[in-house]
Amino acid sequence: MSLTVKQVESLIRKAAPGATADADGLYLKITPAGSASWQYRYQIGGGKRRMMGLGACSVVTLAQAREKAAEARKMVKQGIDPLAAKEAEAPARVTTFADAATAYVDGRADGWSNPKHVEQWRSTLTTYCAKFSHLPVDDVTIDHAEAALRPVWLEKSETATRVLTRIVAVLAFAHDKGWRKDDDADSWAPRLRRRLPMLPKKAIRVRHHPALPYTQIAEFMKALRLSDATGSRALELAVLCASRSGEVREARWQEIDFEASTWAIPGERMKARIEHRIPLSRQALALLARMKPADVEPTAYVFRGMKPGKPLSDMTLTAFIRRQNEKATVWADDRGDAITQHGFRSTFRDWCSEMTPYPRDVAEMALAHTIGDKVEAAYRRGDLFEKRRAMMQDWADYCDGLAIVA
């Protein structure tokens, strides 16, 4: 059955990742990042199935997509590969660094769990590579990269080192695509570090998120529960589950199993790209039960944003903390720095180490941290789920001020 315009609009609003068929090989594709586009899928003879992009839904209407698909379908019936024909007809043009950067980011965007990563890559490459972005990618030299990085190397060392990594990745990609002859980009990082000033140790030290001391968590949770804002409820769940902001904000009702008291986060939304199961405490289950609408759609977000079909914004979870700080009730770490949402994962980890007998592996598994030792990781099969269930209940009780595990 063919799609209607209203159905297309509804699917785009819901932003549920996947491909929905229209008819005769035309599909509406929605990525995990929420972008929607048209695709035509076809097969020449008994060959491999191919996918041809027909444009973003924001630019190409349903009717226009059907017209484009019909033209491609005619070619397929004649034994002509529409993608190959399109590439053959395209005028030869020089691929610039900007072109290569766009192609690289576009090709990897669907694999990044956080849409912010896509924008960060685009923004940094556009901003810091502006002086050579118009050059053919084959003409970009290490001198261009040095000139771009030198002004910010010491002033914004963390950003500069990320830009260096991204420049190298784009150039290596360009070589693989045949747009660049030289295959020397992988050697640029150590060479540029020799050319540029040595970074002071404090500039390359890992910066930890300010975290609330665990002894104050019960008091904080009591204050948090006085707020009826959706963002406050999302922050409460994040604290109870020791979860990252994106994992909570993009949670969908189909991930929550109330009978099994489990929240299963798909691998594409996890930093390690592996499904993460969270045992839900009684407090977490009660919170979710209060929030669940009677006629909820499985694909709907648990914490809906202001725009239809969109999750909460990233800053919503920190809104409560900011409001509290403005009232002079400053929640801070041991150094006096205002806490962040992500810092509660450190609060949880400190509590595990200082106040409980739970093994390190159980705490690390609860935080969805990957095992650093490759040999150990190869032999690890379980996820210590039942041990984590007991630990997460103890943590929720501690957050209520009900129990201290010695």
Legacy VTK file of the C-alpha trace (Angstrom):
# vtk DataFile Version 3.0
C-alpha trace
ASCII
DATASET POLYDATA
POINTS 406 float
0.000 0.000 0.000
1.381 3.386 -1.002
2.181 6.120 1.478
0.091 9.258 1.815
1.431 12.754 2.432
0.004 12.697 5.978
1.688 9.364 6.695
5.014 10.748 5.491
4.640 13.809 7.709
3.744 11.596 10.673
6.760 9.326 10.157
9.090 12.318 9.931
7.648 13.808 13.144
8.087 10.528 15.020
11.682 10.293 13.761
11.714 6.517 14.369
14.811 5.089 12.615
14.130 2.720 9.725
12.942 2.443 6.126
9.262 2.540 5.116
8.219 1.298 1.684
6.043 3.372 -0.621
5.803 1.282 -3.790
7.965 -0.216 -6.542
11.279 0.224 -4.737
10.736 3.718 -3.282
11.476 4.042 0.438
11.352 6.751 3.079
14.570 6.380 5.130
14.948 7.902 8.604
18.366 7.714 10.261
19.040 7.372 14.032
19.994 11.067 13.933
16.452 11.904 12.726
17.205 12.966 9.141
14.677 11.823 6.511
15.342 11.164 2.829
14.039 9.236 -0.190
15.735 6.116 -1.547
15.149 3.951 -4.590
16.240 0.324 -4.225
16.782 -1.793 -7.313
18.612 -4.775 -8.744
20.091 -5.221 -12.217
19.618 -8.836 -13.339
20.794 -11.141 -10.606
23.345 -8.676 -9.319
23.662 -7.015 -5.969
20.852 -4.804 -4.734
21.712 -1.097 -4.871
20.320 1.983 -3.203
20.022 5.343 -4.967
19.439 8.513 -2.971
16.697 10.739 -4.373
17.047 13.678 -1.988
16.080 14.860 1.486
12.385 14.975 2.389
12.763 18.648 3.284
13.549 19.355 -0.381
11.889 16.562 -2.370
8.143 15.949 -1.992
6.480 12.534 -2.127
5.218 13.232 -5.651
8.671 14.345 -6.833
10.286 11.279 -5.254
7.849 9.032 -7.124
8.709 10.777 -10.405
12.426 10.297 -9.822
11.896 6.662 -8.856
9.802 6.100 -12.009
12.599 7.487 -14.214
15.143 5.238 -12.539
12.781 2.258 -12.844
12.554 2.733 -16.628
16.347 2.609 -16.855
16.480 -0.577 -14.790
13.958 -2.237 -17.131
16.284 -1.341 -20.032
19.190 -2.969 -18.213
20.817 0.384 -17.382
22.186 1.020 -13.899
20.809 4.484 -12.940
23.586 5.124 -10.402
26.310 4.273 -12.910
24.603 6.419 -15.551
24.371 9.329 -13.127
28.060 9.081 -12.272
29.030 8.868 -15.964
27.009 11.959 -16.860
28.286 14.021 -13.955
30.809 16.605 -15.143
34.353 16.050 -13.958
35.179 18.378 -11.097
37.980 18.847 -8.665
37.266 17.496 -5.208
38.145 20.133 -2.628
39.040 19.510 1.002
35.561 20.796 1.918
33.998 18.265 -0.469
36.026 15.436 1.037
35.173 16.525 4.578
31.452 16.604 3.759
31.577 13.184 2.099
33.500 11.690 5.030
31.097 13.010 7.689
27.991 12.118 5.635
29.262 8.578 5.178
29.812 8.016 8.906
26.974 10.072 10.391
24.538 7.157 10.746
27.069 5.267 12.857
27.435 7.999 15.484
25.084 7.521 18.405
25.030 11.213 19.309
23.844 13.648 16.586
25.962 16.320 18.266
29.097 14.523 17.076
28.066 15.112 13.466
27.647 18.848 14.014
30.907 19.052 15.974
32.824 17.441 13.106
31.256 19.761 10.527
31.759 22.858 12.675
35.410 22.260 13.576
36.462 21.313 10.034
34.668 24.354 8.612
36.035 26.775 11.203
39.651 25.706 11.548
40.283 24.541 7.976
38.735 27.582 6.290
42.030 28.775 4.755
42.518 25.596 2.723
39.003 24.139 2.496
38.635 25.517 -1.070
41.840 23.840 -2.289
41.811 20.543 -4.186
42.187 17.892 -1.514
45.211 16.577 -3.412
46.987 19.920 -2.903
46.570 20.132 0.885
49.947 19.816 2.614
51.188 19.450 6.145
52.139 23.131 6.015
48.489 24.070 5.558
47.540 22.020 8.600
50.334 23.553 10.675
49.255 27.092 9.749
45.674 26.295 10.759
46.573 24.675 14.094
49.376 26.938 15.315
47.165 29.908 16.409
45.047 27.668 18.671
47.504 24.920 19.584
48.232 26.246 23.088
45.159 28.415 23.607
42.626 25.686 22.727
44.779 22.592 22.947
41.938 20.087 23.381
40.095 21.443 20.338
43.293 21.669 18.278
44.219 18.041 18.885
40.727 16.964 17.840
40.942 19.048 14.661
44.291 17.424 13.855
42.750 13.963 14.198
39.843 14.985 11.961
42.049 16.489 9.250
44.073 13.274 9.107
40.891 11.184 8.885
39.512 13.262 5.988
42.782 13.089 4.018
43.100 9.323 4.527
39.501 8.950 3.352
40.246 11.115 0.286
43.168 8.854 -0.613
40.986 5.756 -0.307
38.471 7.368 -2.674
41.165 8.154 -5.229
40.888 11.922 -4.777
44.344 12.271 -3.272
47.604 10.733 -4.499
49.694 11.014 -1.343
49.072 8.449 1.373
51.066 10.265 4.048
48.286 11.653 6.261
48.760 9.002 8.960
52.248 10.368 9.638
51.067 13.959 10.077
50.114 13.759 13.764
53.602 12.929 15.131
55.262 15.246 12.600
53.044 18.190 13.533
53.582 17.560 17.229
57.321 17.907 16.562
56.758 21.166 14.686
54.341 22.747 17.162
55.090 23.782 20.774
54.994 21.006 23.347
51.703 21.001 25.190
51.937 21.484 28.969
50.786 18.502 30.997
47.808 20.399 32.391
46.612 21.052 28.833
46.392 17.362 27.957
45.144 16.138 31.331
41.748 14.466 31.259
39.092 16.877 32.452
36.568 15.200 34.714
33.013 16.424 35.013
32.350 18.118 38.380
30.512 15.539 40.484
28.366 15.843 43.598
29.840 14.034 46.637
27.786 10.881 47.203
27.098 11.932 50.811
24.885 14.712 49.417
22.935 12.660 46.879
19.901 12.002 49.133
19.534 15.709 49.856
19.865 16.504 46.157
17.266 13.922 45.122
14.835 15.265 47.714
15.150 18.745 46.210
14.973 17.389 42.658
11.674 15.610 43.323
10.050 18.893 44.377
10.276 19.982 40.739
7.550 18.772 38.383
9.439 19.639 35.174
9.939 16.903 32.585
13.661 17.638 32.563
13.798 17.012 36.321
12.199 13.596 35.842
14.719 12.788 33.119
17.564 13.830 35.412
16.102 11.688 38.202
16.083 8.615 35.950
19.623 9.393 34.793
20.816 9.481 38.405
18.971 6.291 39.405
20.329 4.390 36.383
23.785 6.049 36.263
23.065 6.788 32.599
24.399 9.263 30.088
22.236 12.201 29.059
21.646 10.968 25.502
20.644 7.502 26.677
17.887 8.991 28.841
16.725 11.751 26.498
16.308 9.386 23.542
14.754 6.513 25.508
11.608 5.082 23.884
8.799 3.204 25.620
9.490 0.047 23.596
12.850 -0.221 25.412
11.169 -0.473 28.840
10.015 -3.891 30.061
7.917 -3.279 33.172
7.376 -6.984 33.858
11.080 -7.797 33.754
12.054 -4.466 35.374
14.551 -3.898 32.584
15.543 -1.065 30.261
17.307 -2.320 27.106
19.147 0.422 25.215
19.904 -0.519 21.570
23.552 -0.672 20.548
23.231 2.172 18.041
22.499 4.560 20.917
25.370 3.408 23.109
28.874 4.831 23.091
30.377 1.334 22.794
27.831 0.358 20.089
26.705 -2.634 22.197
23.216 -3.135 23.646
23.129 -2.177 27.314
20.587 -3.693 29.711
19.811 -1.745 32.855
18.067 -3.443 35.812
15.441 -0.949 36.974
15.098 -0.321 40.691
11.695 0.038 42.348
12.161 3.807 42.350
13.013 3.912 38.638
10.026 1.718 37.769
7.691 3.892 39.826
8.975 7.010 38.070
8.407 5.493 34.627
4.973 4.144 35.585
3.863 7.638 36.656
5.017 9.084 33.350
3.628 6.428 31.002
0.519 7.622 29.094
-2.443 5.253 28.858
-2.345 5.184 25.040
1.404 5.337 24.594
2.973 4.457 21.236
5.906 2.016 21.603
8.199 4.193 19.478
7.360 7.420 21.337
10.042 9.086 23.427
9.710 8.657 27.183
10.763 12.275 27.628
9.225 14.224 24.779
10.695 17.541 23.689
8.909 20.748 22.779
8.794 19.824 19.080
6.544 16.916 18.010
8.472 13.690 17.525
11.653 15.056 19.109
13.326 14.198 22.440
14.324 16.666 25.129
17.209 18.984 24.317
20.608 18.229 25.834
20.482 21.211 28.192
17.103 20.277 29.693
18.621 17.848 32.174
20.861 20.548 33.626
18.043 23.117 33.895
17.196 22.093 37.474
20.821 22.443 38.565
21.014 25.898 36.986
17.791 27.042 38.638
19.064 25.840 42.000
22.365 27.662 41.544
20.510 30.876 40.699
18.650 30.526 44.012
22.018 30.333 45.807
21.517 26.631 46.565
24.751 25.735 44.814
25.335 22.035 44.238
29.098 21.690 43.773
31.913 19.163 43.896
34.694 19.047 46.480
36.549 21.845 44.687
33.541 24.155 44.620
32.834 23.743 40.885
29.153 23.603 39.940
28.147 20.024 39.167
26.992 18.696 35.791
24.518 15.993 34.830
27.279 13.697 33.576
29.064 14.054 36.912
26.425 11.906 38.618
27.992 8.878 36.954
31.140 9.684 38.944
29.024 10.152 42.077
27.634 6.660 41.565
31.103 5.225 40.887
32.561 6.809 44.024
29.690 5.416 46.092
30.349 1.936 44.699
34.028 2.130 45.643
33.714 3.802 49.027
30.458 2.469 50.448
29.816 -0.992 48.983
31.503 -4.385 48.639
30.503 -4.712 44.973
33.441 -5.712 42.723
34.908 -3.164 40.330
33.684 -5.103 37.273
30.069 -4.866 38.411
30.289 -1.089 38.800
32.061 -0.663 35.467
29.470 -2.828 33.727
26.697 -0.684 35.225
28.321 2.369 33.613
28.547 0.522 30.260
32.313 0.946 30.212
34.215 -1.272 27.807
36.860 -3.672 29.106
40.282 -2.233 28.357
42.113 -5.558 28.355
41.431 -7.241 24.977
42.181 -10.718 26.329
39.797 -10.278 29.246
37.164 -8.810 26.919
37.446 -11.844 24.626
36.602 -14.222 27.484
33.900 -12.076 29.092
30.481 -13.294 27.971
28.000 -12.222 30.656
26.941 -8.752 31.712
26.723 -9.472 35.480
23.065 -8.528 35.249
21.732 -10.035 38.481
24.616 -8.651 40.512
23.951 -5.263 38.944
20.263 -5.546 39.843
21.098 -5.769 43.539
23.604 -2.928 43.263
21.219 -0.565 41.429
18.523 -1.176 44.052
20.999 -0.403 46.818
21.980 2.777 44.953
18.336 3.861 44.585
17.758 3.224 48.288
20.869 5.237 49.147
19.551 8.085 46.964
16.403 7.990 49.111
18.460 8.080 52.277
16.977 4.701 53.235
20.086 2.541 53.396
23.838 2.646 53.483
25.624 -0.473 52.286
28.726 -1.114 54.367
LINES 1 407
406 0 1 2 3 4 5 6 7 8 9 10 11 12 13 14 15 16 17 18 19 20 21 22 23 24 25 26 27 28 29 30 31 32 33 34 35 36 37 38 39 40 41 42 43 44 45 46 47 48 49 50 51 52 53 54 55 56 57 58 59 60 61 62 63 64 65 66 67 68 69 70 71 72 73 74 75 76 77 78 79 80 81 82 83 84 85 86 87 88 89 90 91 92 93 94 95 96 97 98 99 100 101 102 103 104 105 106 107 108 109 110 111 112 113 114 115 116 117 118 119 120 121 122 123 124 125 126 127 128 129 130 131 132 133 134 135 136 137 138 139 140 141 142 143 144 145 146 147 148 149 150 151 152 153 154 155 156 157 158 159 160 161 162 163 164 165 166 167 168 169 170 171 172 173 174 175 176 177 178 179 180 181 182 183 184 185 186 187 188 189 190 191 192 193 194 195 196 197 198 199 200 201 202 203 204 205 206 207 208 209 210 211 212 213 214 215 216 217 218 219 220 221 222 223 224 225 226 227 228 229 230 231 232 233 234 235 236 237 238 239 240 241 242 243 244 245 246 247 248 249 250 251 252 253 254 255 256 257 258 259 260 261 262 263 264 265 266 267 268 269 270 271 272 273 274 275 276 277 278 279 280 281 282 283 284 285 286 287 288 289 290 291 292 293 294 295 296 297 298 299 300 301 302 303 304 305 306 307 308 309 310 311 312 313 314 315 316 317 318 319 320 321 322 323 324 325 326 327 328 329 330 331 332 333 334 335 336 337 338 339 340 341 342 343 344 345 346 347 348 349 350 351 352 353 354 355 356 357 358 359 360 361 362 363 364 365 366 367 368 369 370 371 372 373 374 375 376 377 378 379 380 381 382 383 384 385 386 387 388 389 390 391 392 393 394 395 396 397 398 399 400 401 402 403 404 405
